[in-house]
C-alpha cells in the first residue's frame, strides 16, 4: 500500500514549512494586537488606574521607589526611637520624683533629656500627665504640625 497518496499535492520542504509557519504567526500577532473600539466593558478610569499602577511598579522607577521607601522607613524608625526615648525618660522621672512631670520641658530642665525630640510634620506630640503617656497624634486641620499639646 502506498501511504504517500495523502500528501502528493502538498510536498513542502523544510524552508517552505518555516515560511508558512512564520506567515501564520505574523497574521495572528497583527490581528490580535490591534486596538479595537470594543474595550471589553472597561472605562477610562480603570485604564487610568492601570496606567498609574504600571508607572508605580515600573522597572524604570524601581531604584527611585526603593530609595523613597528606605527614606520613609528611616524617618519612621527615627520617630519611633525618639518616642521610646521620651517614654523612658518619663518613666525614669516617675521613679526618681514619685510623680509624672508636669510637662515635657520639665524632663529637659531636670536633666532626664538633653532636648525634646523633633516632631514630624503633620503630627503633634501629645503628653498626658495623669498617665505619663506620650504619643504622636495627627495635627488638626489647618495646622502644619510640629507642635506639642
N, C-alpha and C positions, 0 to 999 in steps of 0.2 A: 504494500500500500504506500502510496505517495502522500506524505503529510505536508508537502510544500504547496498544496493547492490553495490553502487559505491565504497565503501571503505572496502569491505570484505577482499580483499587480502592485504590491507595496514592498518593494525591496529597497530599504534605505540603508545606507552605510552609517557609520558612527557619526561623521560630521553632520549629516542631514538630520539625524535624531537630535543632536545637540541644538541645531539651529531651530528646529520646530519647538523643542522644549523651551528655549530662550524666548521665542516669539510668544508662546502661550504665557509664560511668566511675565513678560513685559505688558501684555494685554491685561492680565489680571491685576498687576500692580497699578497701572494707569487707571483702570476702571474702578478700582477700589479706593484710590486716594483722591478722587475728585470731590470738590466741595459742592454738594447738592443744596437745594433750597430747603429740603426737609431736615430739620435739626433734631429729629427724634424726640420732640416734646421738651427740649431743653430751652430755657430762656436765656436772655443775655446776662442776667445777674449771675446765674450759675457758671456761665462761661467766664465772666469777670472773676468770680471766686476761684475757679480753676486756674486762671492765669496768675492770680495773686499767690495761690499756694505753690504753683510751679516756680515763681520767682523767689519765694522764700526758701524753697528746698533745692534750688539750683546748684549744681556742682560749681558753677562760676562764682557764686556768692558764698560758698561754704566756708572759706577762710575768714571772711568778714563776719559771718554768722557765728562762727566758733569764737572769735575774739570778743564779739559782743556778749556772748553767753559767759565767757570767762570773766569779763569785766563785771557783769551783773552779779555773778556768783561771789566775786571778791568783795563787792560792795555789801552784799547781803551778809556774808560771814563777818565782815568787819563790824557791821552794826549789831549783829548778834553778840559778838565778843564784847563790844562796848557796853551793851545792856547787861551781859553777865557780870562784867567787872563792876558795874554800878550796883547791881543787886548784891554782890559780895561785899562791897563797901558798906551798904546799908545794913547788912547782917552783922558785920564787924562793929559798926556803930551801936547797934542794938545790944550786942553782948557787952560792950565796954561801958556804955552810958545807961543801960537798962531802960531805954526808950528809943523810939524811932526819931530820926531827925525831923525837925520842923519843915525844912525844905532842903533841896539838894545842894544848895550853896553852903549849907552847914557842914556837909561832908568835906568840901574843899577847905573851909576855914579851920576845921578840926584836924586836918592832915590825913584824912582817910583816902582822899583822892587828890592827885596833883591838879586836875582840872576836870570839868564836866565834859562828857563826850559830845561831839558834834551831832546835831540832829539831822537825819537825812531829809532831803527835800520832800515836800508833800506829807510830812509827818510832824507830830508834836510829841514831846516827852511828857507822859502823864505819871505823876507820883501821887500815890495815896498814902498819906502819912499815918492813917489809922492802922493800915495793914503792913506798910513798908514795901508795898509792891510798886514797881516801876515798869512801864511798857511804852512802846511806840504806838501811837494812835494816828489814824489818817487825819490830816489837817482839815478843819472846817472849810466849807466853800468860801472862796474869796481870800483865803489865807494861803500864802505860798508855802507855809510850813517853816520848819527850822526853829520852832519855839518851844517853850515849856509851859505846862499847866500845873 
